Amino acid sequence: MNHSFTHVPAGAVLRLPLPTSDMEIVNGEARLTIPFAAYAGQPGLIRQTSTPLVHHILRVRAYGDHILRISFDPVDHAELESEMLNPETMPKPQALSIRQTGDQIELRDPSKRVRARFNLASIPTRQWSDLLPPGEKLFEAEWFPDAVTKVPMASYDRFAHGITDSVALGYLEQNGRIEHTLFSFQASSDERFAGTGERFAKMDLSGKTITLENDDGLGVNSRRTYKNIPFFLSSRPYGLFVHSSNRIHLSLADLSTRAAQGLVEDDSLDLFLCGGGSSASILHNYVSLTGLAPDLPTWSYGIWMSRMTYYSAEEVQQVAQRLRDEDYPCDVLHLDTGWFPTDWVCDWQFSPESFPEPASWMAGMRQQGFRITLWQTPDISEQSRVSEHAQFMGYLPRVKEKQDAGSDFSRQGILGPIDFSHPGAVQWYQNDLILPLLKLGASAIKTDFGENIPMQAEYHGLTANKLRNRYALLYQKSAFECTRSVFGEGQSLIWARAAWAGCQRYPVHWGGDAECSWEGMAATIRGGLHLGLSGFTYWSHDVPGFHGTPDFMNSWPSDNLYMRWTQLAVFSSHIRYHGCSPREPYEYPAIANRIRTWWKLRYALIPYIMEQANLSASAGLPVFRALILADEPDTSCWHIDDQYLFGNDFIVAPIMNDEGLRDVYLPAGSWIDFWTGEHITGGQWLRKLHHDLSHLPVFVREGASLPIYPEPVSCSDDMHPSKIIQITVNEGFGGLPVCRELWNAQPSPPQHSNAH
């Protein structure tokens, strides 16, 4: 959307709010009865005085000390509760009261703190010209989500003659129906923004206009993205969550440099303003609305090995044997599209020829310390064994258009996606498709796709407009809850690509189909940082990128890229090798020994990663953190998108070139080089650092206590909590000697069990 959000097409009117003093408190919430006037015309908006005013109620609620909810429902059927919200963690409502002083009305909480202020005073003027009509008084509101940070609405973002760049509140009415709603908050000249989901753009999103609509990203270097989240973070500081799954357009100091504004293709508006005084607190408050991420099993933090695809049990066994024989620690072997009778035709059953005895085979893999995870898609193929039943039972939408195949490279005929708005379809998917595989021995399901649905189709429980973005949430919720019913709390996960608000409750999410290139790696990091600033604790990516270039399937990644992406992955919450060509380290003999060293480092770090993951999940923070969360007042941190905090204690600066060179910024504080033990004062740039393929710039916060596993293992089953040691990073720290020992050590003979 390139034109102004306030554009009014012929035959339509834009309804804008006028001042009101008509308000009351009902059950602790404030209800403002606001008159809305009609405006039309281009390029300037002219009030249609012959069109009667209409009155609508604006509802204001306080949740705890740091959240305000502002709801506007012209059609009186807003969806105030949805799967996006998590009632179990939402703060309790606080009763508001009204206080009027002169021309100002305030909403106050039980502690008498001001949470909102409405200005009824006339526009102050000094009359000296009659060239233009006098300015019109409009609805003016200032919100104080945490009773400290002021977030004013942009009531007068306009030029002369009604030329308007944004409106505080409003809706477009055409042919008797509401097409979309509008909102706008003032943006200061130095205000910065981040979040909105997996955004492959630079860190500071000011000056960007963004459409929040999930799509098969077809890579990671465009505006398309798999994971849109209707939440942004402002440096003011505040966060805004738009509670809708319809298409949303945000313009963050772009269409108007004075406004952070939104257009929601919905007939109601439900906004949550989150305060807290810091980005970390704001994220926690947002996640309290939409749900915290759960703890995950130890094995999930180990190495995942995959490719597109293994085709038989024998082939997988050969890979497993070679990984063990050559001393590569590994926990997971993933079967992608090739485990069915026909490649890509997902029918949730093993090929009897290629995987003749899947239960005993998976049990045997567990004896060797490997877990098996399985790919699937929600899109039902015409060739699938379940297609006839799904159609007969109404578990597929009534489709009027052919579904775009996107990154389904089989180009098979797709009947449609499972309709997860249908309770019967959810039960069928869980009980008949997923549950038998988990009971057979699979440890997790890869819930691929879920970004696109046929829009000209009828669904059981929601319109296509409401379901498209929410589909990922319903899909992943179904798979995750089924998995949890088998393995229990803290032992369950899925592997998902799409996301919307609330999907952080159903981890893990990975970054999609990145190109095997430095550009693909850089965009992957940006996507992960923005996703982390959108409420997601866990995140991963395909190492070393998914597809080749220029030959999609047959251009292999270079050794340098494979090595550098491995280093990035070791310092990510989860690490999975996957792509169009082989990804096993022994396929890259020139760097195989170095890769082994880094894999052993990963296992040494698992105690630290798990500790930080559990702390991050409970706080609503990412493990893979933008530097904003390290030193928020430092404006430099709002512009750095190629290095990150790993948990609370590491600064990691991936190298993304063949020369091994990069600049590194250290936030304020005392830092110690992870490799050499050198002490460095933060708040400065380190220029032109050079690291060969064995290392990358990594720094540890002085005083940190790092839990490390000090012995080599073949998989996480071999790790015993009693053996974990603590390394204190202080003046006596001379690098990481324990890892130097690990690099040259051989693991003890594995002793594994069939336990999950």
C-alpha positions, 0 to 999 in steps of 0.5 A: 500500500503506497498511498495515504491510509486516509485515501477516500475512494469515490462513494465512500466516507471517512468517519473521524472522531470529534471531542466528547465528554460523554463517558462512564465507568462500567465494571471498571472500564471506561466507556466513551461515547464519541461522535463521528463525523463524515469526511470525503474528498481528495486530496483534502478531506472535507466534512460532509455536514449534511451527513448526520453524526454517528456515535460509537463507544470507545472502551478503555481497560487497564490490565495491571500496571503497564497495559491499556486496552483501547477497543473500538467496535462500530458494528458491535460484534468485535472479537474481544477474545481469540486464540491470540490471547492467553487468559492464563497469563494476562494481568488482572484488570484494574478498575478505572475512575474518571476525574475532570479538571477544567477542559481535561478529563483523566482516567485514573487507576486504583493507585490514582495514577493517570492512565489516559487524558482527553483534552476538550479545550478549544484550539488555541489561536491568535487571529490575524488572517481570514485566508483559510477557515478556522481549524476544526477541533477533533478528538484528542487523547494521550495514553499512559500505559504505565502511568509514566510514558506518554503516547499521544494520538496524532489528532492533527497530522494534516496540512491546509485544506484538509490534506491529512497524513494520518488520523488518530482514530477512524474508519472507512465506510462504503456501501453501508459497510466498514472496509477498514479501521485506522489509528495513529500515534505521534512519532517524534523525529528521533523515534525508532521502531522494531519488531513486527515479526520476522522482518528481513529489513534493517533493525530500525524500522522507522521510515518503513510501511509494512503489510502484515500478511503471512506469505510463503517468503520464497527466501529471506531477501524480500518484503515477503515473510513467513512470520508477521506479528502485529506488534511493534516496539517503540523507543519512546518506549512503548509497545503496540499489539493490534489484536486482529488476524486480518491484514494490517498495514503499518506505517512507522514514521513513513507515510507521515514522519510524524506518526506511527499509524495503522490501517486494519482491514477489519470492521473493529479495532482492538489495541493493547498499549504496553508500557514498562519503561524498557524494551525488556519489560515491554516485551514481557508485558506483551507476552503476558497477553499472548502467552509465554514460551514453554521450556523445551527438552534437553535433546532439542538443543543438540545438533539436528541433521537433515537434507531435502531429503533422506529416502530410506531407513538404510540411507538414514542409518548410513548417515547415523553410523558415519556421524558416530564413527567420525565423532560428530555429536548429534541428537536428531535425524530429520526425515523431510519429504521423502518418507512417504510412498511418493515423495512430497505426497504427504499422507502421514504414513511411511513408505512400506518399501523404504521404511518397512518397519518404522517402529523398530527402526526408530527404536533402534535409532534411539538406542544409538542416541538419535531421535527421528523427526518427521516433515509434513504439510497441512495441504492435502494432495489429490494423491494422498490416501486421506484426501477422499475422507477429508473432503467427505467429512468437510475438513477441507475448505470449499475452494473456488480457486487453485492453490498456489504451490509456493515452495512446494516443489512437487507441483502436485495438485493440492485440494486445499489445506486442512481447515483448522477452524473446524473442530472435527478437522482438528480432532482428525488431524491430531488423532488420526494423522499425528498421534499414530506417528508419535506413538510409533516413535517419532519425537517431533513433527515439522509443521511446514507451510501454513502461510497461505490459504485459498482466499476465495474459499469458505471455511468452517469457523472463520472467514478467509480474511480472518483465518489467513494470518491466524491459520499458523496459530491454529495449525501449530496449536493442534500439532503442539498440543497433540505432541504434549499429550504424548510427551508432557510439559517441557518435553514437547516441541514442533518445528514450524515456519509460519507464525502470528501472534501467540505462536510463540507458545508452540516452539520452535520456529525456524527462518525459512528457505534462505539462500546459501549466500552471505546475503541470505545469512545477513537477512536470516539474522535480521529476521531472527532479531526482529522476531525476538523483539516480537515475543519469540524466545526460540528461533533457528535457521537452516544451516548453511542456508536452504537453497543454492544459487544459481542452481537451486538444487545443485549449487552447494554452499562454499566451505567458508559459508558452511563454516561461518553459518555453523558458528552462527548456529552454535550461538543460536537457541537451536541448530539444524542443518538442512537444505537442497543438497547434502549438509553432513559435515563429512561432505565438506572434507576441507573443513570437516575437522573444524566443524567437529570442533564447533559441534563439540563446543555446542554441546559444551554450551548446552547447559548455558543455553538451557539456563538462558532459554528457561530464564528467557522464556519466563521473562518473554525475552529471546535467547537470540537478542538484539543489542537494543536489549543490552543497552537501550539508551545507546542509540547505536544499538538500534541500528545494529542488525548483524551481531547480537546478544546470546542470552544475557552474557555473550556478544556474538558477531558473525562473520559474513565474508570470505576475508574474515573481517568485520567491525564489532560494537560492544555495548557499555560494560566490561567484556572479555574476549571468549577466546583469549581472555582479553578485557575490553571496555564497552561503549566502543567500536572495534574496527577491522577485526580479523578471524580465520575460519576457526573463530569469530568475534565472541565476547562474554560479560565480565562477571558472568558464571557460565555453566559448561559441560566439560566432557565430550558426548555423542549426544545429549543423552550422555550428559549428566547434570552432576558433571556440569561445571561453572566457569566464572569470567573474571580477571583470571579467565584466560579463554575457554580451556575446557573447550580446548580439551574437548576439541581433542577428546573422544567421547565415552562409549554411548549408553542410550535408552529408548526413553523419549 
